[in-house]
Every structure is written in C-alpha cells, then in structure tokens.
Amino acid sequence: MFGFTEEQISEFGLTFGVGGFVLFMVFIIWDLARKSEAGRLGTFVMFFVLAFGILGFVIKQVLTWMLEK
C-alpha cells in the first residue's frame, strides 16, 4: 500500500498510535485528578503509576531495537 510494506505500516502505527494513546491517557489522568480534587500528592501518584507503564513500553522498544542489530 503506497509503496510501504506491512511491517513498516505496523511499526509506524505502533509507535505513533501508542504515543498518541499515552498522550490521551495523560490528559485523562490530569482531568480526573482535577475533577476529583486529588491534591498534589494524589496527582503525583497517578502520574507516577502512568510513568511506569510508559517506561515499560519504552524499555520494550529499546530492547527490541537492540536485539535486532
């Protein structure tokens, strides 16, 4: 399709699709913390837990890239 292989399209979708989803989750958590009046500590804990999920995805991508070389 348009000169791209299936692998290239999936890699693009995975990278930018998950990136966009993560940004959307950041917005959702910020909105949830604001509406629930979680305070600074509660907001920090929410974003800290989200950061672990993002970090896991980034580590997976880096390890996959390193093992393919």
PESUL-V517472 format. One record per pair of residues at least 24 apart in sequence whose C-alpha atoms are under 10 Angstrom apart, sorted by the first residue. I is the first residue (numbers start at 1). J is the second residue. D is the distance in Angstrom with one decimal. If there is no record, write none. Layout:
BEGIN
((I:J:D) (I:J:D))
END
This chain:
BEGIN
((15:58:10.0) (15:61:9.0) (18:54:9.6) (18:57:9.0) (19:54:9.1) (19:57:9.8) (22:50:8.8) (22:51:9.7) (22:53:9.2) (22:54:7.4) (25:50:8.3) (26:50:7.9) (26:51:9.5))
END
